[in-house]
Structures are given as structure tokens and as C-alpha cells.
Amino acid sequence: MTASIDVILVDDDANVLDACRELLEIEGFRVSAHGSVSGALAGLAADSEAVVVSDVRMPRQDGFDLVAAVQGIDKEIPIVLMTGHGDIPMALRAMRDGVWDFLEKPADPLHLIETVRRARDHRGLLIENRRLRLSIAADGWEARLIGHSAPMVALRERLKRIAGAATDILVLGETGTGKEVTARALHDFSGRKGRFVAVNCGAIPETMLESELFGHEAGAFTGAKDRRIGKIEHAHGGTLFLDEIESMPLPAQVRLLRVLQERVIERLGSNDEVAVDLHVVAATKADLHQLARQGRFREDLAYRLDIARVELPALSVRRGDVALLFRHFLDLAARRQGRAAPHVDATVLADLDRRSWPGNVRELRNVAERYVLGLEDLPTGGEVAGETLEARIDRVERAILIDSLAEQEGRIGVTADMLGISRKTLYLKMRKHGLGGEEEA
């Protein structure tokens, strides 16, 4: 099958097959007609832009066999099933299996044409989105710091400006907001050829921290049998990431300040200075200046670190990013477990978007991991007792917007096209439901 085919038509009744093919071809569709499931599957690939239109009741392999086979190739290929023996249970099964639409035979010609056109257009948008995703370099900023909310767009722009600057950086953010992910991205885009060396200042005992950071000579203290290169020297030519910098003991802060000012270190037990060329990224969830006023952090070090500040937004203010991130984490977890990512209903995504997420992105990632493993039950997002009709409509509309924006990775133009509305209307609806909606200039 070639990539130019719009519709793969399947029916064991030759008369029906010919009639449907002629109808669709008159409307300009490029049709590949087949009398069996096996014929229809020949040459079908995951990058096919075609949609599948099939009868349900056929000998040997029926329409549901076709659905399973097509979804094994690509779960997002739209499938339209037709049958002259349709009933409610069959229609429900079709929808549950992920079928795009379900039509009774003989199908109304106008309805069939419109259904196929919508399915074909939807598939085209999905393929375009995949191609755009692939066109973004694997190490692109958007692939590293995911999200299309206004705070994330602003964050990426700020990081792009300072990534290659010859200055140290202070990253502030609540627990779970992605401080190390940000630091690694800063290193990778800085152009520095050396290592990324991470040190959690709060996880190393105070008695060992200075040795870990600055290294030591043989005999510097009891048990120091050999020379040891410290983390700072190990990061020469690269980036030193100091997480939980607020936990660093005051004596170590004094020595770190000298490193930042003069770019030299002295190993414990040595008087020789060693020059170091490194980029320092320090991270904290605390206000270093407030800690300095309390005598718990050196004021001069706080000012020396706080030259280029980056503040990471909490997930609770990143409206619309939750669905996109959750699907991303589902895909990652599913690949690690060697299984397909489970389907998540739009109402579930809308419910996730309303949560406060005190643990931020890390908490969301953990929920996705548990969901893939079957250890997390997500609410169905059902009706609320006493809810008015207008409130129900708003709730469903918001869920559809969240799901559609996540599916299109926040791209306004293709999302509006997929929903059949103008960009202006989409912006207004996003603003109404608290999903951003500040129209582009």
C-alpha cells in the first residue's frame, strides 16, 4: 500500500465494496478496496495516512479481528466499522476497542463521506504532529523541559539566554519541580565538553562533605591512604551541580566561596593550589538571603550565587501541562516495562489537571509509573451530585480541550483544526477554563 492512499476499504460483499469505493472516489478519496482482512493489512504501516473502513461480519476474520490487527500496527489509525446487523452491545464493544466510528449498513452516503473525511483529516493531523515531534532535536529544550504553559515557555526562554553565559546559576524550586533536570539541560546546552557532576549537599555527612568536594592527599586524616580527587576538581571543564546548597555546613561554604571567586581549590592536607575551570549550578528550595539573616547561611555566598537566578514553577500553576506530562511519563514507564501505554480518558486527564500536586512533577511521574503497573486507580471524572446542565457541559468541554491540547502537544493551530473551530474560539475557550488562552501576537 502506498502512502498516497486515503481509505482502506474492506468488505466481503463485492457489490457493497464496489459501491462504497465508487462513492468515495467520486468525492476525491484515493481508495484501496479489499475483500478480506488479510488483503487489507498487506503493506499497512505505522506511518500510513490512510483510515480503515470495514464491514464487521466477514468469514474467517471479521471486523474486530481487523481492529486488533490494525491497532497492533498503530493504535492511532482511525477505523470505521459498518454492519447491517448492528446492535447496541456491538456498538459499545466497537467504541471500547477504540474504533473511530460505527455505522449501520446501508450507510447514508453523506454520513459515510463526512465520517471518512473527519477521520482522514484527524489522521493527517496526527501524522503531521509526529513529524514535527521528530523534527525537534532529541536534545532540544522542549524535549528536556516539557510543557506549553506560559510559565514553562518563559522558563525555557530564560534558560536559553543564560545557558552559555560565563556565570554561575542559582536554581530555585519546590521539591519535585525538576531542579536537576534543569541543571543537566543547562550543562548540555552550555557547550562545555567536561562532565556533569552532581552533589547532594544534604545527603553527605558533614564530616565527609569537604573531602567529597575538595578531595584530599594521602595521610590528610586517619584512613586517608591515597590521594582522592574531589567533586569540584572532577568537574573541571564541565558543570558542578550543588543540590540542596542550603544544607552545606558553614566551614564548607567559606571554601566554596573562594572556589567561586578565584576558581582554585586546595585538597585537604595540601598547600598547593589547583586551578579549576567549571560552571557551577546551585539548587535550593529555600530563600538563601533569609537563611543568611538567620545566621544559617553565609550572606556573601548567597549574593555570590544569586547572580543569574532561575525560578522553577510549581506544577499547580502550569495549567494545561499535566495531561501532556502524564502521557509522556506513561510512555516512558510503558517502554521500561515492555508493555503498551494504557489509554487514559479525557475526563481522567481533566481530573488530574485539577489536582494541587504538592509533590510537583515527581509526584505526577510516580502516579504514571503506578498506573502502568496497575497499582494506581484513577478516578473516572464522573458526574458531580447536583451539578447543573451548564456545569456538566463546561466540565466535558474542559476535559476535551485538555485532552486535545495534550494530544497535539499544545500546538494551537492544529488543535483548533482538529476540533473544527477557529484559533480565536480556542483561545477564548482556553481562557474560560483557566488553561491559558493568551492569544499570540
N, C-alpha and C positions, 0 to 999 in steps of 0.2 A: 504494500500500500504506500502511496506517495504522500508527501506532506501537504499536497495541494487539495486532498480530499476534505470536504466539509462534513459529509454524513456517511456513516457506515450503516447500511440498511439490511436488516436480517428478517426473513420470513420464509417459511417452507411452502407457502401458497404462492405459486408463480404469478398468478393473476394479481394478487394483492401487492406482491413485490414490484411488479411492473408498473402498476397504477401509482403507487407511492413514489417510485423512482421518477416517473414522468412528472408528477405533480411538483416534486421538489426541484427537479431540473428546470422546469418552466420558470420557477421563482429564482433561478440563478445559482442554486446549490450544486456543488460537484459531488456526485453520489457514487458510492461503491456498493453494489447490491449483491447479496449473498443468500443462498437458500439454506445455509446451515451455520451453526455456531463456529465450527472449525474453520470454515472458509472465511468468516468474518474476522477471526483472530489472526489469520496469517498476515504477518507484516505489521501488526499493530504495535506501536512503540510508545514509551512513556512521554516522548516529546510530540506525539501526534496532536494536531489541532482539531481533529475530527470529533464529532459527537456520534453516539451509537443510538440507533432507533431500531427496536426489535420486538417481534411477536413474543408472547410468553409461552404458549403451548406449542411445542415442536417435538418431533420424535428424537430419540437418543439424547440430545442435550437441549434443555429448554432455556427460556429467558433468564431464569435465576442462575442457571449454570453459567450463562454468558456474563451476568453481572459479577459473579465471583471471579471468573477468569479475567475480565477487564480490570477489576479492582486490584487483582494481583499484579497487573502491569502498571497501573496508575490509578490511585483512588480518586483522582480529581477529574477523570474523563466523564462528562455528563452522559447519562444513559436514560433514554425514554423508552418505557415499556408500553406495549399495546396488546390488548386481548379482547376477544369477543365474549369471554366467559368471566369477565372481571367481577369481583365482589369486594366487599369492604375488607375482610381479612387479607385478601391478596394485595390490595392496595396498601394496607398498613405494612405488610411484610416488605413490599417494594420500597416504601419510604424508609422503613427501618434499615434496610440493606443499603441505603444511600443512593437510591435511584433519583434522578433529577425530576422526572415527572411520570405520570401514569395516565394513559389514555385508553378509553374504551373504543373497540372497533365496531362498526367502521368509524374511524376518526373524522371529525369535522375538518375539512381541508384547511380552512382558515386557522382553526385552532392548532392543527398539526404544524402548519407553516410558522406560526408565531412562536410555538413552543420550541421548534428546532432553531429558529433564528435567535431566540434568547439564550438557548443552551450553547449555540455556536459562538455568540458574542462573549458569553461568560468564559468559555474555554479559551478564547483568544486573549482575554484579559489575563487569565491565569498564566498562559504561556509567556505573554509579554512580561509579566511580573517576575517569572522565573529567570528570564533572560536578563532583566535588569539586575536581579539579585546576583546572578553570576558575573555581571559586568562590574560589580563593586569588588574591588580587590579584596582578597581574603583577609588582608591586614588593614583594611580601611577603617576609619574612625567609626562609621556607623555599624560595622560588623563587630567592633570591640565594645562600644558603649551604645547599647541598643535602646531605641526609644525615639518617638517623634513628637513628644510633648514639648511645649515651649521651654521648660527648664532644661531638658536634655539637649535641645538644639543649641541653646545659649552656652551650655557647658562644653559641648564639642567645639564650638567656635572659639571659646576662651582657651581651651587646651591646644588647639591648632596654633594659636598665636604664640604660646609660651613654650611649646614642646622643644624647639631648637634653641631657645634662649640660654645664654650663659649665666643662669641664675638658679639658685635652689628654690624649691617649691614646697609650700605647705598645703596639704590636703585636709580639709575639714569635712566631717560627715558622721552621721549616726552609725551605730553598729549595723553592718549588713548592707550599706549603701554602695559598696564596691571600691573601697579605697585602694586595695592592692591591684585590682583590675585597672584602675585609673593610672596608678604608678607604672604598671607594666606597659600600658599604652604610651605613656609619656616617654618611657625609655625606648620603646621600639620605633617611635617616630622622631626621636631626637637626633638620629644619625650616628649615635655613639656605637662603636664597634665592640666595646667591652661587655662584661657580664651585667646582668640584673641580679643584685644581691639583696635579699630581704632579711631583715632582722626585726623580730617582735620584741620590743624593749620590755614589755610586760611579762614575757614568758621565760626570761632568763634570770636566774637568781642574781641578786645584787652583787654578790661576791665574785661572780663569774663574768659579769657584763663587760667590764673594762678589758679583760683578757680576750673576750669574744670580739670586741670591736677593734682593739688596737694591737692584739697579738702579744707575744712575749718571747723573750730569749730563753735559752736553756739555763736553768738554775735561777730564774727570776723569783720563784717561790717554791715552796715544798711541792714536789710532784711534777714540776716543770722540767722534764728530762730533755726535751727537744725544743728547738725554735718553732714557734707557731705563727703563721701569718693570720692576722685578724681580718674581720669582715671588711673594714674600711680599705685596707690595702688590697684585699681580694677584689674589690670593686674598681680598682684602678682602670681607667679607660672606659668605665661603664657608669652604672647608676646604683647608688646605695639607697635602699628604701627602709626607712626607720618607722615602723608601725608602732602605735601607742607611745609616741615620743613623750607624752606627759608622764609616763611611768619611769622614765630614766632617772636614776639617782643623781643628786646634785654634784658629787665629785666627777661623775662621768660627763655631766653637762659642761663642766669647765673645760675638759679636754676636747669635747666635741666642738665647742665654740672656737677653739684655736684651729681645729681642722677646717672649719668653715671659713675662717678669716685668712689663714695662711696656706692652706692645702698641704700641710705636712703632718706627719704623725711620729711619735716615738713609741716603739714597742716597750712593754713593761720589762724593766731590767736592762734598758739600753739608753744611752745618751745620744745616739745617732738619729738624725732626722731623716725621714723617708718622704720624698715628695709624692703626692698622690693627685691624679687628675680624675675627678669624678663629679657626677651630678647627684645632688642629694635631694631626695623627695621624702619629707617627713609627713606623717599622718597622725591625726588626733581626732577624738570625739569631744574634747574639752576645749574651753577657752583658755589658751596659754597665758594671756595677759591677766585674766582673773586669777589663775593659779599663781602667777608671779606676785600679785598684790597680797596673796595669802602666804607668801614665802615658800611655796611648794614647787616653784619653777624659776629659773634664772631669768630676770627681766631682759638682760642683754641678749640672751639666747633666743627668747621669744621674739624680740624685734629683728634679730638676725635671720630667723627662719621665716618670719612673716613679711617677705618682700613680694613674692608672687603667690597670692592665695587663691585656692580653688575650693569652692564650697559645693559639695555633692548634695543634690536634692533628695529628700526622703521620698519613698515610693508613694506615700499618701498624697503628695502634691503633683505627681506625674500622671495627670488624668489621661486615660486612654492608652497608657503604656502597659498596663497589667496584662491585657489579653495577648499583646504581641510578645511580651517576655514569657508568659506562661506557655504559649505554643512553642517558643524557642527552647525552653527548658524541657518540655515534653519530648521534643525531637531529640535533644541531646541524651536524655535519660533512656529513651527507647532504643537509640543506637547502642548505648552502653550495654543494655540488657539483651540486645539482639532480637528485638520484637518491634512490631508496628506501633506507632504512636496512637494512643486511644483517641477517639473522637470526643470533642467537648462541645456541648450545646451552647448556642449564643446566650441563652439565659444564665447559664452557669458562669460564662465569662463576664457577663454583666454583674453577677453577684460578687465575683472575685474583685472586680473593679471597685465595688463599693466598700470593700473591707479597708481597715485602717493600716494593716501591715506594720506593726511595731518592729518586726524583725527585718523589714525592708526587703530588698531583692533576695537576700539569702533565705529568708523565710519562704518567699514565693517559690524559689528553686527547690527547697525541701518539700513543699507541698506537691510540686510537679513530680519529683522523684517518687514520693509515696503513692501518688495517683497511678503512675506507670506500674508500680509493683502491686497495685491492688490494695494498698494499705490506707488509702485516703478516700473517704466518701464525700463527694462534693454535693452541695445542695442543688436541687433541681431548679431553683428560681421560680417556683410556682406562684400561684395567686396569693395575694395577701387578704386576710379576712376583712370584709367591709370595704374593700377597695372599689372606688368608683370606676365607671367605664373609661372616663378620660385618663385616670391614673393608670389603668391597665394598658391602654393604648400607648401612653408615654413610656411605660416600663418596657413594653415589647419593642417600641421604636428605638429606645436607647440601647437595648440588647443587640438589635440588628446593626445599629451604627457601630457599636464596639466591635462586633464580630467582623463586619465588613472592613473596617479600618485596619483591624489586625491582619485580616487575610491579605489586604493589599499593602501591608507594612506602612500604613499611614499616608499613602500617596493619594492626595485629594482628588486629582483629576480622574484616575482610573476607578476610584471608589464611587465617585459621582456617576460615572458612566455605567458602572455595574448596577447601581441602584436605579438608574433611569431618571436621575434628577440633575439639575444644574449645579455647578460648583457653588454658586451663591446660596442655593437652597441648602446644600450640605453644610456650608459654613454656619448658616442660621440655626440649623438643627443641632449641630455640634455645640454651638454656644448655648442653646436652650437647655441641653442635657449636661452641661458642665464638662464638655470634652474638648475644650479649647475653642476653636472656631474663630480665631483672629485671622481675617482674610488677608491673603498675601497681596503685597503691593503690585 
